[in-house]
Amino acid sequence: MKIKNSLKALMGRHRDNRMVRRKGRVYIINKKAPRFKARQG
């Protein structure tokens, strides 16, 4: 999982990326290509 300050650029890397908020953190999850997982912070 990548940890980045801004996730906006990472969102466009794959069309199945989804941005979700969990416990005050922002994540990008991708069921089909898990290598695109990322967390903001």
Order of alpha helices (4+ residues) and beta strands (2+ residues): beta-alpha-beta-beta-beta
